[in-house]
């Protein structure tokens, strides 16, 4: 398996008809024991948090990822999603020049939003970061750009102050300064998944 390959794991309501279908994940990174995966599409919608100053550790967005973990995977798959040390900087970001390696607050998460640094590191360019929303995500409130067919999706990094969080725009550009945390945005969960098990779920599909 290599970067760009896709695998099917978990199930979610994509068509907004109540039927859960397999979720497609893209391989964007790896370490000795696991692959870093992210959903191929924007699968849901949420605010980052209410309007008060907030960070990833205490955000509604992080809670949504915990609920997705419980809802999407069967018991065996849950054993293969690795609880990982997730670092999130408290630094305010004004543009991509401010994006730096993550350091600061440590949380332990099974599913998580990428940081601005990870979104910059694990994707080759803006085009590879673009993501379309599922019909379910659109029904929940995700805005779809008429020109690209893509949507914004949340990152977990702080924006230009504590009431803003970074995100990825419909054109795939990282908006480091971000949007207000009480505005809605797309969910595109990421996770570290055991390598030995990921190979069993590989899809024979064209890759990006």
ZADO-1210 file (C-alpha; in nm, 4 decimals, padded with zeros to 6 digits):
<atoms>
<atom x="00.0000" y="00.0000" z="00.0000" code="UNK" pos="1"/>
<atom x="00.1244" y="00.3492" z="-00.0827" code="UNK" pos="2"/>
<atom x="00.0301" y="00.7135" z="-00.0431" code="UNK" pos="3"/>
<atom x="-00.2789" y="00.7875" z="-00.2499" code="UNK" pos="4"/>
<atom x="-00.4319" y="00.4404" z="-00.2226" code="UNK" pos="5"/>
<atom x="-00.7837" y="00.4140" z="-00.0871" code="UNK" pos="6"/>
<atom x="-00.9467" y="00.1699" z="00.1499" code="UNK" pos="7"/>
<atom x="-01.3006" y="00.1041" z="00.2755" code="UNK" pos="8"/>
<atom x="-01.3577" y="00.1155" z="00.6512" code="UNK" pos="9"/>
<atom x="-01.6623" y="00.1810" z="00.8644" code="UNK" pos="10"/>
<atom x="-02.0097" y="00.2748" z="00.7447" code="UNK" pos="11"/>
<atom x="-02.1998" y="00.6055" z="00.7332" code="UNK" pos="12"/>
<atom x="-02.5143" y="00.7588" z="00.5865" code="UNK" pos="13"/>
<atom x="-02.3875" y="00.9159" z="00.2630" code="UNK" pos="14"/>
<atom x="-02.7084" y="00.9481" z="00.0634" code="UNK" pos="15"/>
<atom x="-02.9181" y="01.0964" z="00.3437" code="UNK" pos="16"/>
<atom x="-03.1613" y="00.8054" z="00.3242" code="UNK" pos="17"/>
<atom x="-03.0748" y="00.6314" z="00.6516" code="UNK" pos="18"/>
<atom x="-02.8741" y="00.3508" z="00.4901" code="UNK" pos="19"/>
<atom x="-02.5146" y="00.3223" z="00.6081" code="UNK" pos="20"/>
<atom x="-02.2625" y="00.2550" z="00.3325" code="UNK" pos="21"/>
<atom x="-01.8855" y="00.1823" z="00.3422" code="UNK" pos="22"/>
<atom x="-01.6637" y="00.4871" z="00.3978" code="UNK" pos="23"/>
<atom x="-01.3740" y="00.5477" z="00.1599" code="UNK" pos="24"/>
<atom x="-01.0489" y="00.6676" z="00.3150" code="UNK" pos="25"/>
<atom x="-00.7367" y="00.7950" z="00.1391" code="UNK" pos="26"/>
<atom x="-00.3849" y="00.7060" z="00.2580" code="UNK" pos="27"/>
<atom x="-00.1968" y="01.0330" z="00.3123" code="UNK" pos="28"/>
<atom x="00.0859" y="00.9277" z="00.5454" code="UNK" pos="29"/>
<atom x="00.2487" y="00.6390" z="00.7270" code="UNK" pos="30"/>
<atom x="00.4679" y="00.5430" z="01.0183" code="UNK" pos="31"/>
<atom x="00.6153" y="00.2091" z="01.1209" code="UNK" pos="32"/>
<atom x="00.2939" y="00.0608" z="01.2614" code="UNK" pos="33"/>
<atom x="00.0126" y="00.2553" z="01.0922" code="UNK" pos="34"/>
<atom x="-00.1184" y="00.4483" z="00.7935" code="UNK" pos="35"/>
<atom x="-00.2614" y="00.7962" z="00.8280" code="UNK" pos="36"/>
<atom x="-00.6044" y="00.7977" z="00.6619" code="UNK" pos="37"/>
<atom x="-00.8543" y="01.0729" z="00.5842" code="UNK" pos="38"/>
<atom x="-01.2048" y="01.0402" z="00.4448" code="UNK" pos="39"/>
<atom x="-01.2142" y="01.0879" z="00.0703" code="UNK" pos="40"/>
<atom x="-01.5257" y="01.3063" z="00.1014" code="UNK" pos="41"/>
<atom x="-01.6620" y="01.5539" z="00.3522" code="UNK" pos="42"/>
<atom x="-01.9020" y="01.3293" z="00.5404" code="UNK" pos="43"/>
<atom x="-02.0764" y="01.5619" z="00.7862" code="UNK" pos="44"/>
<atom x="-02.1118" y="01.9186" z="00.9123" code="UNK" pos="45"/>
<atom x="-02.0584" y="02.0916" z="01.2449" code="UNK" pos="46"/>
<atom x="-01.9649" y="02.4199" z="01.4042" code="UNK" pos="47"/>
<atom x="-01.6163" y="02.4120" z="01.5574" code="UNK" pos="48"/>
<atom x="-01.7655" y="02.5333" z="01.8813" code="UNK" pos="49"/>
<atom x="-01.9908" y="02.7998" z="02.0290" code="UNK" pos="50"/>
<atom x="-01.8742" y="03.1589" z="02.0071" code="UNK" pos="51"/>
<atom x="-01.6614" y="03.1699" z="02.3216" code="UNK" pos="52"/>
<atom x="-01.2799" y="03.1313" z="02.2930" code="UNK" pos="53"/>
<atom x="-01.2019" y="02.7655" z="02.2470" code="UNK" pos="54"/>
<atom x="-00.9361" y="02.5214" z="02.1300" code="UNK" pos="55"/>
<atom x="-00.9432" y="02.1685" z="01.9846" code="UNK" pos="56"/>
<atom x="-00.9146" y="02.0055" z="02.3281" code="UNK" pos="57"/>
<atom x="-01.2472" y="02.1443" z="02.4508" code="UNK" pos="58"/>
<atom x="-01.4276" y="02.1889" z="02.1185" code="UNK" pos="59"/>
<atom x="-01.7593" y="02.0567" z="01.9999" code="UNK" pos="60"/>
<atom x="-01.5764" y="01.9456" z="01.6863" code="UNK" pos="61"/>
<atom x="-01.3598" y="01.7073" z="01.8903" code="UNK" pos="62"/>
<atom x="-01.6724" y="01.5684" z="02.0578" code="UNK" pos="63"/>
<atom x="-01.8254" y="01.5086" z="01.7119" code="UNK" pos="64"/>
<atom x="-01.5197" y="01.3047" z="01.6151" code="UNK" pos="65"/>
<atom x="-01.5612" y="01.0917" z="01.9280" code="UNK" pos="66"/>
<atom x="-01.9219" y="01.0253" z="01.8319" code="UNK" pos="67"/>
<atom x="-01.8224" y="00.9406" z="01.4738" code="UNK" pos="68"/>
<atom x="-01.5738" y="00.6849" z="01.6051" code="UNK" pos="69"/>
<atom x="-01.8475" y="00.5144" z="01.8064" code="UNK" pos="70"/>
<atom x="-02.0994" y="00.5259" z="01.5228" code="UNK" pos="71"/>
<atom x="-01.8928" y="00.4404" z="01.2144" code="UNK" pos="72"/>
<atom x="-01.6913" y="00.1346" z="01.3114" code="UNK" pos="73"/>
<atom x="-01.7686" y="-00.2162" z="01.4254" code="UNK" pos="74"/>
<atom x="-01.5979" y="-00.3545" z="01.7351" code="UNK" pos="75"/>
<atom x="-01.3119" y="-00.5150" z="01.5428" code="UNK" pos="76"/>
<atom x="-01.2383" y="-00.2000" z="01.3415" code="UNK" pos="77"/>
<atom x="-01.2303" y="00.0031" z="01.6628" code="UNK" pos="78"/>
<atom x="-00.9448" y="-00.2166" z="01.7861" code="UNK" pos="79"/>
<atom x="-00.7475" y="-00.1228" z="01.4746" code="UNK" pos="80"/>
<atom x="-00.7965" y="00.2534" z="01.5002" code="UNK" pos="81"/>
<atom x="-00.5035" y="00.3663" z="01.7129" code="UNK" pos="82"/>
<atom x="-00.5550" y="00.6145" z="01.9930" code="UNK" pos="83"/>
<atom x="-00.2881" y="00.8687" z="01.9038" code="UNK" pos="84"/>
<atom x="-00.1068" y="01.1568" z="02.0695" code="UNK" pos="85"/>
<atom x="-00.2377" y="01.4674" z="01.8947" code="UNK" pos="86"/>
<atom x="-00.0512" y="01.7950" z="01.9403" code="UNK" pos="87"/>
<atom x="-00.2279" y="02.1222" z="01.8691" code="UNK" pos="88"/>
<atom x="-00.0519" y="02.4572" z="01.8796" code="UNK" pos="89"/>
<atom x="-00.2020" y="02.7520" z="02.0669" code="UNK" pos="90"/>
<atom x="-00.0307" y="02.9914" z="01.8241" code="UNK" pos="91"/>
<atom x="-00.2477" y="03.2333" z="01.6282" code="UNK" pos="92"/>
<atom x="-00.2162" y="03.1835" z="01.2524" code="UNK" pos="93"/>
<atom x="-00.2530" y="03.4691" z="01.0051" code="UNK" pos="94"/>
<atom x="-00.1405" y="03.3067" z="00.6800" code="UNK" pos="95"/>
<atom x="00.0399" y="02.9973" z="00.5538" code="UNK" pos="96"/>
<atom x="00.3745" y="03.1521" z="00.6457" code="UNK" pos="97"/>
<atom x="00.2724" y="03.1119" z="01.0104" code="UNK" pos="98"/>
<atom x="00.2075" y="02.7378" z="00.9762" code="UNK" pos="99"/>
<atom x="00.4705" y="02.5492" z="01.1772" code="UNK" pos="100"/>
<atom x="00.5144" y="02.1994" z="01.3248" code="UNK" pos="101"/>
<atom x="00.2562" y="02.1177" z="01.5903" code="UNK" pos="102"/>
<atom x="00.3544" y="02.1639" z="01.9526" code="UNK" pos="103"/>
<atom x="00.1574" y="02.2586" z="02.2586" code="UNK" pos="104"/>
<atom x="-00.1598" y="02.0992" z="02.3933" code="UNK" pos="105"/>
<atom x="-00.1582" y="01.7174" z="02.3852" code="UNK" pos="106"/>
<atom x="-00.4784" y="01.5165" z="02.3489" code="UNK" pos="107"/>
<atom x="-00.5391" y="01.1484" z="02.2827" code="UNK" pos="108"/>
<atom x="-00.7801" y="01.0848" z="01.9970" code="UNK" pos="109"/>
<atom x="-00.8965" y="00.8029" z="01.7732" code="UNK" pos="110"/>
<atom x="-01.0450" y="01.0349" z="01.5087" code="UNK" pos="111"/>
<atom x="-00.9340" y="01.3938" z="01.4652" code="UNK" pos="112"/>
<atom x="-00.9260" y="01.6889" z="01.2299" code="UNK" pos="113"/>
<atom x="-00.5892" y="01.7562" z="01.0696" code="UNK" pos="114"/>
<atom x="-00.3904" y="02.0562" z="01.1866" code="UNK" pos="115"/>
<atom x="-00.2914" y="02.3290" z="00.9426" code="UNK" pos="116"/>
<atom x="00.0631" y="02.1904" z="00.9464" code="UNK" pos="117"/>
<atom x="-00.0564" y="01.8367" z="00.8699" code="UNK" pos="118"/>
<atom x="-00.2800" y="01.9614" z="00.5886" code="UNK" pos="119"/>
<atom x="00.0217" y="02.1403" z="00.4451" code="UNK" pos="120"/>
<atom x="00.2562" y="01.8438" z="00.4947" code="UNK" pos="121"/>
<atom x="00.0488" y="01.5451" z="00.3862" code="UNK" pos="122"/>
<atom x="-00.1008" y="01.6915" z="00.0680" code="UNK" pos="123"/>
<atom x="00.1063" y="01.7780" z="-00.2372" code="UNK" pos="124"/>
<atom x="-00.0897" y="02.0873" z="-00.3363" code="UNK" pos="125"/>
<atom x="-00.4203" y="02.2717" z="-00.3120" code="UNK" pos="126"/>
<atom x="-00.5849" y="02.0522" z="-00.5726" code="UNK" pos="127"/>
<atom x="-00.5177" y="01.7354" z="-00.3729" code="UNK" pos="128"/>
<atom x="-00.6786" y="01.8913" z="-00.0633" code="UNK" pos="129"/>
<atom x="-01.0110" y="01.9659" z="-00.2348" code="UNK" pos="130"/>
<atom x="-01.3031" y="01.7517" z="-00.1169" code="UNK" pos="131"/>
<atom x="-01.6664" y="01.7184" z="-00.2209" code="UNK" pos="132"/>
<atom x="-01.9469" y="01.6830" z="00.0348" code="UNK" pos="133"/>
<atom x="-02.1749" y="01.3821" z="00.0490" code="UNK" pos="134"/>
<atom x="-02.5513" y="01.4351" z="00.0054" code="UNK" pos="135"/>
<atom x="-02.5856" y="01.3788" z="00.3795" code="UNK" pos="136"/>
<atom x="-02.3279" y="01.6496" z="00.4585" code="UNK" pos="137"/>
<atom x="-02.5073" y="01.8904" z="00.2263" code="UNK" pos="138"/>
<atom x="-02.8371" y="01.8149" z="00.3989" code="UNK" pos="139"/>
<atom x="-02.6769" y="01.8937" z="00.7354" code="UNK" pos="140"/>
<atom x="-02.5665" y="02.2370" z="00.6165" code="UNK" pos="141"/>
<atom x="-02.2377" y="02.2081" z="00.4242" code="UNK" pos="142"/>
<atom x="-02.2095" y="02.4775" z="00.1577" code="UNK" pos="143"/>
<atom x="-02.0967" y="02.3476" z="-00.1840" code="UNK" pos="144"/>
<atom x="-01.9114" y="02.5864" z="-00.4115" code="UNK" pos="145"/>
<atom x="-02.0822" y="02.6136" z="-00.7503" code="UNK" pos="146"/>
<atom x="-01.7553" y="02.6374" z="-00.9422" code="UNK" pos="147"/>
<atom x="-01.5573" y="02.3540" z="-00.7826" code="UNK" pos="148"/>
<atom x="-01.8339" y="02.1336" z="-00.6414" code="UNK" pos="149"/>
<atom x="-01.6212" y="02.1227" z="-00.3254" code="UNK" pos="150"/>
<atom x="-01.6639" y="02.2590" z="00.0263" code="UNK" pos="151"/>
<atom x="-01.4692" y="02.3978" z="00.3205" code="UNK" pos="152"/>
<atom x="-01.3536" y="02.1528" z="00.5869" code="UNK" pos="153"/>
<atom x="-01.2311" y="02.2233" z="00.9379" code="UNK" pos="154"/>
<atom x="-00.8741" y="02.1969" z="01.0625" code="UNK" pos="155"/>
<atom x="-00.8052" y="02.1838" z="01.4352" code="UNK" pos="156"/>
<atom x="-00.5507" y="02.4696" z="01.4466" code="UNK" pos="157"/>
<atom x="-00.6307" y="02.8112" z="01.5884" code="UNK" pos="158"/>
<atom x="-00.6979" y="03.0899" z="01.3391" code="UNK" pos="159"/>
<atom x="-00.5958" y="03.4523" z="01.3823" code="UNK" pos="160"/>
<atom x="-00.7467" y="03.4658" z="01.7303" code="UNK" pos="161"/>
<atom x="-00.9054" y="03.2303" z="01.9828" code="UNK" pos="162"/>
<atom x="-01.2538" y="03.2560" z="01.8303" code="UNK" pos="163"/>
<atom x="-01.1326" y="03.1521" z="01.4839" code="UNK" pos="164"/>
<atom x="-01.0169" y="02.8102" z="01.3617" code="UNK" pos="165"/>
<atom x="-00.8261" y="02.7254" z="01.0456" code="UNK" pos="166"/>
<atom x="-00.9896" y="02.5434" z="00.7569" code="UNK" pos="167"/>
<atom x="-00.9436" y="02.4311" z="00.3978" code="UNK" pos="168"/>
<atom x="-01.1300" y="02.6283" z="00.1328" code="UNK" pos="169"/>
<atom x="-01.3293" y="02.4807" z="-00.1594" code="UNK" pos="170"/>
<atom x="-01.0307" y="02.5452" z="-00.3895" code="UNK" pos="171"/>
<atom x="-00.8075" y="02.3396" z="-00.1569" code="UNK" pos="172"/>
<atom x="-00.6179" y="02.6371" z="-00.0168" code="UNK" pos="173"/>
<atom x="-00.5368" y="02.6337" z="00.3549" code="UNK" pos="174"/>
<atom x="-00.7036" y="02.9316" z="00.5219" code="UNK" pos="175"/>
<atom x="-00.4729" y="02.9621" z="00.8220" code="UNK" pos="176"/>
<atom x="-00.6504" y="03.2691" z="00.9616" code="UNK" pos="177"/>
<atom x="-00.9686" y="03.0637" z="00.9543" code="UNK" pos="178"/>
<atom x="-01.3374" y="03.1214" z="01.0171" code="UNK" pos="179"/>
<atom x="-01.5337" y="03.1974" z="01.3325" code="UNK" pos="180"/>
<atom x="-01.5755" y="02.8879" z="01.5471" code="UNK" pos="181"/>
<atom x="-01.9564" y="02.9206" z="01.5545" code="UNK" pos="182"/>
<atom x="-01.9794" y="02.9030" z="01.1747" code="UNK" pos="183"/>
<atom x="-02.0480" y="02.5638" z="01.0210" code="UNK" pos="184"/>
<atom x="-01.7903" y="02.3677" z="00.8281" code="UNK" pos="185"/>
<atom x="-01.7298" y="02.0257" z="00.6829" code="UNK" pos="186"/>
<atom x="-01.5998" y="01.7233" z="00.8739" code="UNK" pos="187"/>
<atom x="-01.3277" y="01.5191" z="00.7121" code="UNK" pos="188"/>
<atom x="-01.1994" y="01.2895" z="00.9892" code="UNK" pos="189"/>
<atom x="-00.8477" y="01.1493" z="00.9958" code="UNK" pos="190"/>
<atom x="-00.7036" y="00.8552" z="01.1901" code="UNK" pos="191"/>
<atom x="-00.4022" y="00.6297" z="01.2323" code="UNK" pos="192"/>
<atom x="-00.4986" y="00.2727" z="01.1381" code="UNK" pos="193"/>
<atom x="-00.2931" y="-00.0441" z="01.1931" code="UNK" pos="194"/>
<atom x="-00.0946" y="-00.1282" z="00.8801" code="UNK" pos="195"/>
<atom x="-00.1537" y="-00.5018" z="00.8970" code="UNK" pos="196"/>
<atom x="-00.5296" y="-00.4515" z="00.8987" code="UNK" pos="197"/>
<atom x="-00.5419" y="-00.1661" z="00.6482" code="UNK" pos="198"/>
<atom x="-00.4073" y="-00.3901" z="00.3734" code="UNK" pos="199"/>
<atom x="-00.7143" y="-00.6116" z="00.4043" code="UNK" pos="200"/>
<atom x="-00.9446" y="-00.3230" z="00.3190" code="UNK" pos="201"/>
<atom x="-00.7597" y="-00.1831" z="00.0180" code="UNK" pos="202"/>
<atom x="-00.9840" y="-00.0806" z="-00.2719" code="UNK" pos="203"/>
<atom x="-00.8851" y="-00.1416" z="-00.6314" code="UNK" pos="204"/>
<atom x="-00.9586" y="00.2114" z="-00.7498" code="UNK" pos="205"/>
<atom x="-00.7870" y="00.4878" z="-00.9408" code="UNK" pos="206"/>
<atom x="-00.5833" y="00.7044" z="-00.7057" code="UNK" pos="207"/>
<atom x="-00.5202" y="01.0762" z="-00.6948" code="UNK" pos="208"/>
</atoms>
